[in-house]
Amino acid sequence: MTAVRQDAWSPDDDLILAEVTLRHIREGSTQLAAFEEVGERIGRTSAACGFRWNSCVRKRYEDAIQIAKQQRQKRNYMKKQTYVATPHVSAINLIDTDERAYKNDPLTEESLSIDTVIRFLRQWKGTYQELNRQIKTLERDLREKDEELYTLRELNERLSHEVNNAQSDYRAVNDDYKTLIQIMDRARRLTVLTEEDDAKPRFKMDANGNLERIE
């Protein structure tokens, strides 16, 4: 029976991670912010949340992610229309905003802040540490499997040797049994022949020349 790790992700944890991340994508926020929010809600680090999202949960919500990105584009388009209606917005900002909206990467104040960059670097640092931990765990499991394989090979060699010895003993006993059967068969035949010789009548000749049976 496979043991369940105490820090294993539950279906509820995955659902919270998906809902929060999709909401942040839809509202034009960043996934880093989503991972931080999820981490606070379920008691995990943002790095662990990011690793879980990218390695497992994300692939189950590809369609929902596309829908969230489309909704984000609509929000960005509405913002752009608002910027166009505002005289003090420069054309450069509009072009830059449009380009980033096309790439599904909205231009926000948060995305340009130093804090966001720091969080991004911390996120990847945490992901790197999580990957290292996973690698160490896998290496430990591999060593244990190698040791188990070595033990099984030794056991297999010992059992094979015992089987070979048992087969040799069986052949020797079988040969001895056949030899004993042959000896017993020859003894039986000799006994039958002796009894037959004893059963034959014997005669002797008397003084008159007549044969007389000897009992």
TIKOLMI-931630 format. One line per field, with one value per atom (N, C-alpha, C): atom name; z negated, x, y negated; residue number from 1. Coordinates in steps of 0.02 Angstrom, whole numbers. Last residue first. Layout:
N
a <- CA	... $
Z <- Z	... $
X <- X	... $
Y <- Y	... $
k <- NUM	... $
//
This chain:
215
a <- N	CA	C	N	CA	C	N	CA	C	N	CA	C	N	CA	C	N	CA	C	N	CA	C	N	CA	C	N	CA	C	N	CA	C	N	CA	C	N	CA	C	N	CA	C	N	CA	C	N	CA	C	N	CA	C	N	CA	C	N	CA	C	N	CA	C	N	CA	C	N	CA	C	N	CA	C	N	CA	C	N	CA	C	N	CA	C	N	CA	C	N	CA	C	N	CA	C	N	CA	C	N	CA	C	N	CA	C	N	CA	C	N	CA	C	N	CA	C	N	CA	C	N	CA	C	N	CA	C	N	CA	C	N	CA	C	N	CA	C	N	CA	C	N	CA	C	N	CA	C	N	CA	C	N	CA	C	N	CA	C	N	CA	C	N	CA	C	N	CA	C	N	CA	C	N	CA	C	N	CA	C	N	CA	C	N	CA	C	N	CA	C	N	CA	C	N	CA	C	N	CA	C	N	CA	C	N	CA	C	N	CA	C	N	CA	C	N	CA	C	N	CA	C	N	CA	C	N	CA	C	N	CA	C	N	CA	C	N	CA	C	N	CA	C	N	CA	C	N	CA	C	N	CA	C	N	CA	C	N	CA	C	N	CA	C	N	CA	C	N	CA	C	N	CA	C	N	CA	C	N	CA	C	N	CA	C	N	CA	C	N	CA	C	N	CA	C	N	CA	C	N	CA	C	N	CA	C	N	CA	C	N	CA	C	N	CA	C	N	CA	C	N	CA	C	N	CA	C	N	CA	C	N	CA	C	N	CA	C	N	CA	C	N	CA	C	N	CA	C	N	CA	C	N	CA	C	N	CA	C	N	CA	C	N	CA	C	N	CA	C	N	CA	C	N	CA	C	N	CA	C	N	CA	C	N	CA	C	N	CA	C	N	CA	C	N	CA	C	N	CA	C	N	CA	C	N	CA	C	N	CA	C	N	CA	C	N	CA	C	N	CA	C	N	CA	C	N	CA	C	N	CA	C	N	CA	C	N	CA	C	N	CA	C	N	CA	C	N	CA	C	N	CA	C	N	CA	C	N	CA	C	N	CA	C	N	CA	C	N	CA	C	N	CA	C	N	CA	C	N	CA	C	N	CA	C	N	CA	C	N	CA	C	N	CA	C	N	CA	C	N	CA	C	N	CA	C	N	CA	C	N	CA	C	N	CA	C	N	CA	C	N	CA	C	N	CA	C	N	CA	C	N	CA	C	N	CA	C	N	CA	C	N	CA	C	N	CA	C	N	CA	C	N	CA	C	N	CA	C	N	CA	C	N	CA	C	N	CA	C	N	CA	C	N	CA	C	N	CA	C	N	CA	C	N	CA	C	N	CA	C	N	CA	C	N	CA	C	N	CA	C	N	CA	C	N	CA	C	N	CA	C	N	CA	C	N	CA	C	N	CA	C	N	CA	C	N	CA	C	N	CA	C	N	CA	C	N	CA	C	N	CA	C	N	CA	C	N	CA	C	N	CA	C	N	CA	C	N	CA	C	N	CA	C	N	CA	C	N	CA	C	N	CA	C	N	CA	C	N	CA	C	N	CA	C	N	CA	C	N	CA	C	N	CA	C	N	CA	C	N	CA	C	N	CA	C	N	CA	C	N	CA	C	N	CA	C	N	CA	C	N	CA	C	N	CA	C	N	CA	C	N	CA	C	N	CA	C	N	CA	C	N	CA	C	N	CA	C	N	CA	C $
Z <- 199	171	140	347	281	256	437	422	352	527	466	449	667	640	580	670	672	640	655	714	721	540	598	660	449	469	530	508	458	487	542	569	515	499	494	519	529	531	521	486	495	488	549	520	535	508	558	524	404	418	470	403	347	362	517	516	460	474	529	531	374	356	411	453	402	382	529	562	512	430	470	503	386	339	377	499	473	426	507	560	536	390	398	450	419	362	368	525	536	480	455	510	525	365	340	394	456	412	386	514	556	514	401	435	478	376	327	358	491	479	429	471	529	519	353	352	411	398	348	345	487	513	463	394	447	476	320	287	339	421	388	355	455	506	474	333	359	411	321	272	298	430	431	382	386	447	451	274	265	327	336	291	281	408	444	400	300	348	387	242	204	250	345	324	285	347	406	389	221	234	296	242	190	202	346	357	305	280	339	353	180	162	220	261	219	199	318	361	320	205	242	288	172	125	161	286	270	223	273	331	318	156	157	215	201	147	145	299	318	264	219	268	291	146	111	159	249	211	175	287	335	299	175	195	243	182	124	141	302	297	238	266	318	316	169	151	201	248	193	171	332	360	306	241	278	306	203	153	186	324	293	241	340	388	359	233	234	282	275	214	211	389	395	334	329	375	384	256	221	264	365	316	277	424	459	414	323	346	380	316	259	278	442	428	368	420	474	461	316	305	358	387	329	314	480	503	446	393	434	459	339	295	335	446	422	377	569	505	487	680	690	625	641	683	694	572	533	574	670	627	589	825	762	721	975	945	882	997	990	955	1105	1049	1036	1226	1163	1102	1336	1310	1246	1347	1398	1376	1239	1236	1288	1286	1229	1222	1391	1405	1348	1320	1370	1385	1243	1210	1258	1342	1298	1264	1397	1438	1395	1284	1315	1357	1258	1208	1238	1376	1361	1311	1367	1417	1404	1197	1256	1304	1121	1133	1198	1106	1083	1093	1153	1193	1171	1159	1112	1149	1250	1236	1189	1241	1303	1292	1117	1126	1189	1148	1099	1105	1235	1260	1213	1145	1200	1229	1065	1035	1089	1159	1131	1098	1179	1235	1210	1056	1080	1137	1054	1003	1027	1162	1166	1115	1111	1170	1177	1007	991	1051	1080	1038	1019	1137	1180	1140	1021	1060	1107	983	939	976	1091	1080	1036	1070	1132	1124	947	952	1014	980	935	938	1059	1089	1046	963	1023	1054	842	851	911	830	824	837	833	892	889	704	763	822	608	612	678	629	624	642	641	652	656	615	679	693	486	543	609	406	415	476	415	440	452	353	423	453	224	263	338	186	190	231	187	232	240	87	155	205	-36	-7	64	-122	-84	-58	-177	-219	-184	-102	-118	-158	-94	-110	-132	-60	-123	-144	66	12	-57	138	124	66	143	111	92	213	146	108	334	294	222	379	366	321	398	347	329	503	440	383	605	572	506	598	614	577	669	619	641	749	773	722	714	692	712	763	791	774	679	752	783	557	567	641	582	567	578	600	656	644	468	524	585	394	381	440	452	451	442	432	499	499	292	333	402	258	236	279	316	339	320	244	316	342	117	127	201	145	126	135	169	224	208	86	88	148	91	112	115	-53	13	27	-171	-136	-66	-209	-249	-214	-83	-117	-153	-100	-80	-119	-39	-94	-66	45	52	-5	0	0	0 $
X <- 588	549	596	633	660	619	570	569	593	661	622	627	669	678	632	746	687	703	847	850	789	853	822	822	904	946	918	847	855	897	894	882	896	802	863	844	744	738	806	653	718	708	550	558	627	568	576	585	571	507	514	697	678	615	686	734	717	591	575	622	662	602	583	760	780	720	683	720	740	635	588	623	755	713	664	795	837	797	694	701	743	721	657	662	847	839	774	814	858	852	733	704	748	823	766	735	908	934	877	819	850	877	788	735	764	915	884	829	929	976	947	825	823	870	874	810	805	989	994	930	931	976	983	860	824	866	964	916	878	1024	1062	1015	920	946	985	908	852	876	1030	1012	956	1015	1070	1054	908	901	955	966	908	898	1064	1084	1027	981	1027	1050	917	877	922	1025	990	948	1056	1106	1072	939	957	1008	948	894	908	1061	1062	1007	1016	1074	1076	910	896	954	978	929	915	1051	1086	1040	943	988	1027	889	849	893	994	974	934	993	1053	1036	866	881	942	884	835	848	980	997	948	903	964	985	803	785	846	881	846	826	924	973	940	799	837	890	763	722	760	864	861	820	829	894	895	704	708	774	746	700	703	824	855	812	723	778	812	644	615	670	736	710	681	753	810	787	624	650	709	624	575	598	723	733	685	658	722	736	549	538	601	615	578	565	666	712	678	549	590	644	504	463	506	604	593	553	583	646	640	453	466	530	474	432	443	555	582	541	462	523	554	372	350	411	448	423	402	467	524	501	334	363	422	263	324	359	150	197	262	82	114	167	29	81	119	17	-10	48	-22	23	-10	-52	-75	-23	-26	16	0	-72	-101	-60	-25	17	-10	-117	-116	-76	-79	-144	-147	41	42	-24	-6	40	40	-83	-114	-71	15	-40	-72	93	123	69	-1	28	57	-26	-80	-53	97	67	11	110	158	130	11	4	51	-37	5	-6	-172	-138	-101	-245	-176	-139	-377	-329	-257	-464	-431	-376	-507	-552	-521	-406	-412	-457	-432	-371	-376	-547	-551	-491	-497	-546	-553	-416	-385	-433	-512	-467	-435	-566	-608	-566	-455	-483	-526	-441	-389	-413	-558	-548	-495	-530	-588	-581	-421	-412	-470	-482	-432	-421	-559	-593	-545	-455	-501	-537	-403	-361	-405	-509	-489	-446	-508	-567	-548	-383	-395	-455	-409	-357	-367	-504	-523	-472	-425	-482	-502	-331	-309	-367	-333	-375	-355	-244	-314	-361	-120	-140	-214	-109	-119	-146	-77	-145	-158	64	7	-60	166	182	120	114	148	159	55	16	49	163	105	64	246	270	211	165	184	208	157	96	113	291	259	195	305	346	315	222	204	243	197	235	211	39	98	136	-91	-33	26	-199	-192	-129	-192	-255	-246	-61	-88	-152	-55	-11	-36	-146	-162	-120	-75	-141	-159	39	46	-21	-17	16	25	-63	-111	-80	55	8	-42	103	141	96	16	12	51	-56	-3	-13	-209	-156	-103	-320	-260	-205	-427	-428	-365	-392	-450	-450	-286	-275	-331	-354	-300	-285	-440	-467	-415	-351	-393	-422	-300	-256	-296	-414	-380	-336	-447	-495	-460	-329	-355	-401	-317	-263	-288	-437	-425	-370	-412	-469	-460	-303	-296	-352	-364	-308	-299	-459	-482	-427	-377	-417	-443	-217	-284	-322	-47	-100	-166	44	16	-41	111	105	77	112	73	64	91	132	87	36	16	57	106	97	80	29	69	54	42	0	44 $
Y <- 4410	4355	4304	4483	4464	4404	4618	4546	4533	4734	4724	4649	4837	4770	4763	5001	4958	4890	5093	5049	5005	5160	5194	5151	5072	5129	5165	4908	4961	5018	4742	4809	4861	4594	4636	4707	4424	4498	4531	4280	4313	4390	4143	4211	4241	3970	4023	4092	3876	3910	3966	3821	3865	3905	3744	3799	3848	3651	3696	3756	3586	3624	3672	3527	3577	3619	3439	3493	3547	3354	3394	3452	3297	3335	3380	3229	3284	3328	3132	3182	3241	3060	3094	3149	3009	3054	3093	2924	2982	3032	2834	2872	2933	2778	2815	2858	2715	2767	2810	2621	2672	2730	2544	2581	2637	2489	2534	2575	2409	2464	2514	2318	2362	2422	2257	2293	2341	2196	2249	2290	2104	2156	2214	2027	2062	2118	1973	2018	2058	1896	1949	1999	1808	1854	1911	1741	1780	1830	1676	1728	1772	1588	1638	1695	1512	1552	1606	1453	1498	1542	1375	1429	1479	1288	1331	1389	1224	1264	1311	1158	1210	1255	1070	1119	1177	994	1033	1087	936	983	1025	854	906	958	771	814	871	706	747	795	637	688	735	549	597	654	479	517	569	418	467	510	331	383	438	248	287	345	192	233	277	118	172	220	28	74	133	-37	-2	48	-93	-42	-3	-184	-130	-74	-266	-228	-170	-319	-279	-237	-391	-334	-288	-488	-442	-380	-549	-516	-468	-601	-550	-512	-694	-639	-583	-777	-740	-681	-827	-788	-747	-898	-841	-796	-995	-948	-886	-1059	-1026	-975	-1111	-1061	-1024	-1201	-1145	-1091	-1288	-1249	-1190	-1338	-1303	-1261	-1400	-1344	-1303	-1500	-1448	-1388	-1570	-1541	-1486	-1608	-1560	-1531	-1696	-1639	-1586	-1789	-1745	-1684	-1847	-1814	-1767	-1899	-1851	-1812	-1988	-1929	-1876	-2078	-2042	-1979	-2123	-2089	-2048	-2183	-2126	-2087	-2284	-2232	-2170	-2368	-2330	-2273	-2364	-2384	-2339	-2331	-2371	-2387	-2266	-2229	-2266	-2365	-2312	-2275	-2442	-2471	-2417	-2351	-2375	-2403	-2292	-2341	-2368	-2116	-2186	-2229	-2006	-2028	-2101	-1955	-1931	-1949	-2020	-1965	-1936	-2120	-2068	-2008	-2197	-2164	-2108	-2246	-2200	-2164	-2328	-2272	-2221	-2420	-2376	-2315	-2484	-2448	-2398	-2542	-2492	-2450	-2629	-2576	-2521	-2709	-2672	-2614	-2766	-2723	-2681	-2841	-2788	-2739	-2935	-2883	-2825	-2977	-2983	-2925	-3053	-2989	-2994	-3168	-3170	-3104	-3147	-3185	-3177	-2998	-3044	-3081	-2907	-2963	-3014	-2816	-2855	-2916	-2759	-2800	-2843	-2690	-2745	-2791	-2598	-2645	-2705	-2530	-2567	-2619	-2469	-2519	-2562	-2383	-2436	-2490	-2302	-2342	-2399	-2244	-2288	-2332	-2167	-2219	-2268	-2083	-2128	-2184	-2015	-2057	-2106	-1945	-1996	-2043	-1857	-1907	-1963	-1783	-1821	-1875	-1726	-1772	-1814	-1643	-1698	-1749	-1554	-1597	-1657	-1494	-1531	-1578	-1433	-1484	-1526	-1338	-1393	-1450	-1253	-1289	-1349	-1207	-1244	-1284	-1141	-1200	-1241	-1041	-1021	-1080	-1100	-1061	-1041	-1158	-1200	-1160	-1061	-1087	-1122	-1021	-975	-1007	-1115	-1044	-999	-1242	-1230	-1156	-1223	-1248	-1229	-1182	-1138	-1159	-1294	-1229	-1182	-1389	-1397	-1332	-1335	-1343	-1350	-1342	-1277	-1280	-1481	-1439	-1371	-1524	-1540	-1499	-1395	-1449	-1462	-1369	-1346	-1407	-1388	-1377	-1347	-1424	-1352	-1336	-1565	-1532	-1459	-1598	-1622	-1585	-1535	-1513	-1535	-1612	-1541	-1516	-1732	-1729	-1658	-1693	-1719	-1715	-1655	-1604	-1627	-1780	-1726	-1673	-1848	-1872	-1818	-1771	-1775	-1798	-1794	-1729	-1729	-1959	-1912	-1846	-2027	-2024	-1973	-2029	-2063	-2066	-1954	-2024	-2062	-1828	-1862	-1937	-1794	-1800	-1841	-1790	-1840	-1849	-1683	-1750	-1804	-1578	-1599	-1669	-1573	-1589	-1612	-1537	-1600	-1621	-1411	-1466	-1533	-1333	-1346	-1407	-1331	-1357	-1375	-1269	-1338	-1370	-1143	-1183	-1257	-1097	-1108	-1153	-1087	-1133	-1149	-987	-1054	-1106	-875	-903	-973	-909	-879	-908	-870	-916	-879	-814	-803	-852	-814	-877	-869	-681	-728	-795	-557	-607	-657	-395	-462	-513	-243	-290	-359	-109	-170	-218	60	0	-62 $
k <- 215	215	215	214	214	214	213	213	213	212	212	212	211	211	211	210	210	210	209	209	209	208	208	208	207	207	207	206	206	206	205	205	205	204	204	204	203	203	203	202	202	202	201	201	201	200	200	200	199	199	199	198	198	198	197	197	197	196	196	196	195	195	195	194	194	194	193	193	193	192	192	192	191	191	191	190	190	190	189	189	189	188	188	188	187	187	187	186	186	186	185	185	185	184	184	184	183	183	183	182	182	182	181	181	181	180	180	180	179	179	179	178	178	178	177	177	177	176	176	176	175	175	175	174	174	174	173	173	173	172	172	172	171	171	171	170	170	170	169	169	169	168	168	168	167	167	167	166	166	166	165	165	165	164	164	164	163	163	163	162	162	162	161	161	161	160	160	160	159	159	159	158	158	158	157	157	157	156	156	156	155	155	155	154	154	154	153	153	153	152	152	152	151	151	151	150	150	150	149	149	149	148	148	148	147	147	147	146	146	146	145	145	145	144	144	144	143	143	143	142	142	142	141	141	141	140	140	140	139	139	139	138	138	138	137	137	137	136	136	136	135	135	135	134	134	134	133	133	133	132	132	132	131	131	131	130	130	130	129	129	129	128	128	128	127	127	127	126	126	126	125	125	125	124	124	124	123	123	123	122	122	122	121	121	121	120	120	120	119	119	119	118	118	118	117	117	117	116	116	116	115	115	115	114	114	114	113	113	113	112	112	112	111	111	111	110	110	110	109	109	109	108	108	108	107	107	107	106	106	106	105	105	105	104	104	104	103	103	103	102	102	102	101	101	101	100	100	100	99	99	99	98	98	98	97	97	97	96	96	96	95	95	95	94	94	94	93	93	93	92	92	92	91	91	91	90	90	90	89	89	89	88	88	88	87	87	87	86	86	86	85	85	85	84	84	84	83	83	83	82	82	82	81	81	81	80	80	80	79	79	79	78	78	78	77	77	77	76	76	76	75	75	75	74	74	74	73	73	73	72	72	72	71	71	71	70	70	70	69	69	69	68	68	68	67	67	67	66	66	66	65	65	65	64	64	64	63	63	63	62	62	62	61	61	61	60	60	60	59	59	59	58	58	58	57	57	57	56	56	56	55	55	55	54	54	54	53	53	53	52	52	52	51	51	51	50	50	50	49	49	49	48	48	48	47	47	47	46	46	46	45	45	45	44	44	44	43	43	43	42	42	42	41	41	41	40	40	40	39	39	39	38	38	38	37	37	37	36	36	36	35	35	35	34	34	34	33	33	33	32	32	32	31	31	31	30	30	30	29	29	29	28	28	28	27	27	27	26	26	26	25	25	25	24	24	24	23	23	23	22	22	22	21	21	21	20	20	20	19	19	19	18	18	18	17	17	17	16	16	16	15	15	15	14	14	14	13	13	13	12	12	12	11	11	11	10	10	10	9	9	9	8	8	8	7	7	7	6	6	6	5	5	5	4	4	4	3	3	3	2	2	2	1	1	1 $
//
